Amino acid sequence: KYSIFAILAINANLLASEVVNLDQMSVTATKIATPTKEISESIAVVDEKTIEDKNILNIQDAIQNVPGVIAESSTNSPSPRLIIRGAGLKARYGVREIMVMKDGVPMTDPDSFTRFDFIDMQDVSSIEVQKGPGSINAVNATGGVVQLITKSVFEEDKNRIKVGVGDDGQKNLNAKVRGKISDNDFTSATFSTRTIDNSWRDNNEFDTTQVSLKYGHIFKDESTIENELAYTESNLNLPASMTKAEFEEFKQTGKQHNTSNQWQNTARDSKIVSFNSKYEKEAGSIIYKPRFYFNHWEHFHPVSGIINDSD
């Protein structure tokens, strides 16, 4: 009896040691499977469960609790100023010195400026924040990379309608429909609209409408192609700053009206059309992932104040 018991105990310890000793892997940071401890930069991931459980509607709410990351907005809109380890500190609004990518496609302008108001968080499955310049994607980005992974058309998802109402005149509507055309063809459509009145402050309204259509096909050799066509119309007002005396009055009343700042009617109204096509094919130990994408922005920036009139 004692001999049998000893053998079972030893085998149990061996099995336990085999299960515990597992290395955590990070796949997307360096584009190859690499243990996290061997990656030279700090990486934080906001997963789909966190986004769904907290009903996150903008980038700021998604990443503001990531260590080393500051996401703040003076307009309560989905276009915050983003700072990673000091990078981006000079920007008055928006994102600079940080590369933002969506499904491997760069969303950052050549001058390093990025806008978040065209990102539909209802279609984002996870966010990966790579802090520092060590990422393979961080071209001319000292702060790092924010990688947005959207929900694939090949993944099963339920049709849904979400309606939300909140304070400050906030209204949200999101609808998604996913269908299977055949065994190899899939399609989905997503519609989102959001309005924030923010009447406690002058010129502080925001509204956005976003539409996304996706189509995916699985070929006979098990390679895949996934296409997305998206349109966004975003109207963002930028409220005037306050003097010290006006801020003291704001703390007492909770409202900000008729400030002395000369920039009273600044805004950024945008219309954005984007197309993204990604193909994946596995050939032996090599996976080919060519991308084709097209982004078109139209921006209208009405301002008032003493400025130079320039074309």
C-alpha positions in Angstrom: 0.0 0.0 0.0 2.8 2.4 0.9 4.7 1.7 -2.3 1.6 2.3 -4.5 0.8 5.5 -2.7 4.3 6.9 -3.2 4.3 6.2 -6.9 1.0 7.9 -7.4 2.2 11.0 -5.4 5.4 11.3 -7.5 3.4 11.0 -10.8 0.9 13.6 -9.5 3.8 16.1 -8.8 5.3 15.5 -12.3 1.9 16.2 -13.9 1.4 19.3 -11.8 4.8 20.7 -12.8 4.1 20.1 -16.5 0.9 22.1 -16.3 2.2 25.0 -14.3 5.4 25.7 -16.4 3.8 27.5 -19.3 5.2 30.6 -20.9 2.9 33.5 -21.7 3.0 34.3 -25.5 2.5 37.5 -27.3 1.8 37.0 -31.0 0.9 40.3 -32.6 3.5 42.6 -31.0 6.5 41.3 -33.1 4.4 39.4 -35.8 5.9 36.1 -34.6 5.2 34.0 -31.6 7.5 35.3 -28.9 7.4 34.8 -25.1 6.3 38.1 -23.4 9.4 38.1 -21.2 11.6 38.3 -24.3 9.9 41.4 -25.8 11.9 44.6 -25.1 8.8 46.8 -24.6 5.8 47.0 -22.3 2.6 45.7 -23.8 -1.0 46.1 -22.3 -4.1 44.5 -23.8 -7.7 45.5 -23.3 -9.7 42.4 -24.2 -13.2 42.1 -25.7 -14.7 41.0 -22.3 -13.5 44.3 -20.7 -14.9 46.3 -23.6 -18.3 44.6 -23.4 -18.6 44.4 -19.6 -17.8 48.1 -19.1 -19.9 49.2 -22.2 -16.9 51.2 -23.5 -17.9 53.7 -26.2 -14.6 55.5 -26.8 -10.9 55.0 -26.8 -10.4 57.2 -23.7 -12.5 54.9 -21.5 -10.7 51.8 -22.9 -7.1 52.7 -22.2 -7.2 55.4 -19.5 -6.4 52.8 -16.8 -3.4 51.4 -18.6 -0.2 52.1 -16.6 2.0 54.8 -18.3 -0.9 56.0 -20.5 -2.9 59.2 -20.0 -6.0 59.8 -22.1 -7.8 63.0 -21.5 -10.4 65.1 -23.3 -11.6 68.7 -22.8 -14.7 68.1 -24.8 -16.0 64.7 -23.4 -15.8 63.4 -26.9 -14.2 60.3 -28.5 -11.1 62.3 -29.6 -8.9 62.6 -26.5 -5.3 63.7 -26.2 -3.2 60.6 -25.7 0.1 60.6 -23.8 2.3 57.5 -23.4 5.4 57.9 -21.2 5.5 61.7 -22.0 5.1 61.3 -25.8 2.2 63.3 -27.1 2.4 65.9 -24.3 2.8 68.8 -26.7 -0.5 68.2 -28.6 -3.4 70.4 -27.6 -5.9 67.7 -28.7 -5.7 64.5 -30.7 -2.7 62.1 -30.8 0.8 62.9 -31.9 4.1 60.9 -31.7 2.1 57.7 -31.3 1.2 55.3 -34.1 -2.4 54.1 -34.2 -3.3 51.1 -36.3 -6.5 49.3 -37.2 -6.2 45.7 -38.2 -2.6 46.3 -39.3 -3.5 49.5 -41.3 -2.0 52.8 -40.1 -4.6 55.4 -39.1 -1.9 58.0 -38.4 -1.3 60.9 -40.8 2.2 61.4 -42.2 2.7 64.4 -39.8 2.1 61.9 -36.9 -1.4 63.3 -36.1 -4.3 60.8 -35.4 -8.0 61.3 -34.9 -10.0 58.9 -32.8 -13.5 60.2 -33.6 -13.8 57.8 -36.6 -13.2 54.7 -34.5 -16.4 52.7 -33.7 -15.7 50.9 -30.4 -18.8 48.7 -30.9 -16.8 46.9 -33.7 -13.5 46.6 -31.7 -12.7 43.3 -30.2 -9.4 44.2 -28.5 -6.9 47.0 -28.1 -3.1 46.4 -27.8 -1.0 49.2 -26.4 2.7 48.9 -27.1 4.6 51.4 -25.0 7.9 52.8 -26.3 9.7 52.8 -29.6 10.5 49.1 -29.7 7.6 47.9 -31.8 8.1 46.9 -35.4 5.1 49.0 -36.2 6.4 52.2 -34.4 7.8 54.0 -37.4 8.6 57.6 -36.4 6.6 57.0 -33.2 8.6 57.6 -30.0 5.5 56.9 -27.8 4.6 53.5 -29.1 1.7 51.9 -31.0 -2.0 51.5 -30.3 -3.3 48.5 -32.3 -7.1 48.2 -32.7 -8.3 44.7 -33.6 -11.9 44.8 -35.0 -14.3 41.9 -35.0 -13.7 39.6 -37.9 -16.6 38.7 -40.3 -15.6 35.1 -40.0 -16.2 35.0 -36.2 -19.7 34.0 -35.1 -21.6 36.9 -33.5 -25.2 37.5 -32.6 -27.4 40.1 -34.3 -28.0 42.9 -31.9 -29.5 46.4 -31.2 -28.2 48.6 -28.4 -29.8 51.7 -27.2 -28.4 54.0 -24.5 -29.4 57.3 -22.8 -27.2 59.1 -20.3 -26.5 62.5 -18.7 -25.3 65.6 -20.6 -27.7 64.8 -23.3 -25.9 61.6 -24.3 -27.7 59.2 -26.7 -26.3 56.0 -28.2 -27.6 53.6 -30.8 -25.8 50.6 -32.3 -27.0 47.8 -34.5 -25.2 44.8 -36.1 -26.3 42.1 -38.5 -24.1 39.2 -39.5 -25.1 36.6 -42.1 -23.7 33.5 -43.7 -24.3 33.6 -47.5 -22.8 30.2 -48.1 -20.3 27.8 -46.5 -17.4 30.0 -47.7 -19.0 33.5 -47.8 -19.8 35.7 -44.9 -21.0 39.3 -44.5 -21.8 41.8 -41.7 -23.1 45.3 -41.3 -22.7 47.7 -38.4 -24.4 51.0 -37.7 -23.6 53.3 -34.8 -24.7 56.8 -33.9 -23.8 58.9 -30.8 -24.8 62.3 -29.6 -23.5 64.3 -26.6 -25.1 67.7 -25.9 -22.9 68.9 -23.0 -25.1 72.0 -22.5 -23.2 73.0 -19.3 -20.5 74.4 -21.5 -20.7 76.6 -24.7 -19.8 75.1 -28.0 -19.3 71.6 -26.5 -21.7 69.4 -28.6 -20.6 66.2 -30.4 -22.3 63.8 -32.7 -21.1 61.0 -34.9 -22.6 58.5 -37.4 -20.7 55.4 -38.5 -21.5 52.6 -41.0 -19.4 49.6 -41.7 -19.9 46.8 -44.3 -17.7 43.7 -44.2 -17.4 40.7 -46.6 -15.2 37.6 -46.2 -14.5 34.6 -48.4 -12.7 31.3 -47.7 -11.0 29.8 -50.7 -10.6 26.1 -51.5 -6.9 26.2 -50.3 -8.2 27.6 -47.0 -6.8 31.1 -47.6 -9.1 34.0 -46.8 -9.9 37.5 -47.9 -11.7 40.0 -45.8 -12.9 43.4 -47.1 -14.3 46.4 -45.1 -15.9 49.6 -46.4 -16.6 52.2 -43.7 -18.0 55.7 -43.6 -17.9 58.1 -40.7 -19.4 61.6 -40.3 -18.2 63.3 -37.1 -19.0 66.8 -35.9 -16.9 67.9 -32.9 -17.1 71.3 -31.3 -14.0 72.5 -29.4 -15.0 74.7 -26.3 -13.0 77.8 -25.4 -10.6 77.6 -22.5 -11.2 79.4 -19.2 -9.2 82.0 -17.2 -8.4 81.3 -13.6 -11.3 83.5 -12.4 -13.7 81.9 -14.9 -12.6 78.5 -13.7 -13.3 79.4 -10.1 -16.8 80.5 -11.1 -17.2 77.2 -13.0 -16.3 75.2 -9.9 -19.1 77.0 -8.0 -21.8 76.9 -10.6 -20.9 73.8 -12.7 -21.4 75.8 -15.9 -19.2 77.7 -18.3 -20.7 80.4 -20.5 -19.5 83.6 -22.1 -15.8 83.3 -21.5 -13.3 85.9 -22.5 -11.3 83.5 -24.8 -11.2 84.7 -28.4 -11.6 81.2 -29.8 -15.3 80.8 -29.2 -16.6 78.8 -32.2 -13.8 76.3 -33.0 -14.9 73.0 -34.4 -13.7 70.0 -36.4 -16.3 68.4 -38.7 -15.1 65.3 -40.6 -16.2 63.0 -43.3 -14.1 59.9 -43.6 -14.3 57.0 -46.1 -12.0 54.0 -45.7 -11.5 50.7 -47.4 -9.4 47.8 -46.2 -8.7 44.5 -47.8 -6.6 41.8 -46.1 -5.6 38.4 -47.6 -4.1 35.6 -45.6 -2.5 32.4 -47.0 -0.4 29.8 -45.3 2.4 28.2 -47.3 4.4 25.8 -45.3 5.8 27.7 -42.3 5.2 31.1 -43.9 2.0 33.0 -43.6 1.4 35.7 -46.3 -0.6 38.7 -45.1 -0.7 41.4 -47.9 -2.9 44.4 -47.2 -4.5 47.0 -49.5 -6.2 50.0 -47.9 -7.5 53.5 -48.9 -8.4 56.3 -46.5 -9.9 59.6 -47.4 -10.5 62.5 -45.0 -12.5 65.7 -45.4 -12.2 68.2 -42.5 -13.8 71.5 -41.9 -12.3 73.7 -39.2 -14.4 76.8 -38.5 -12.6 79.2 -36.1 -13.1 82.7 -34.8 -10.4 85.0 -33.5 -7.4 87.0 -34.6 -5.8 84.7 -37.2 -4.1 85.0 -40.5 -6.3 84.2 -43.5 -4.4 81.6 -45.5 -5.2 79.0 -48.2 
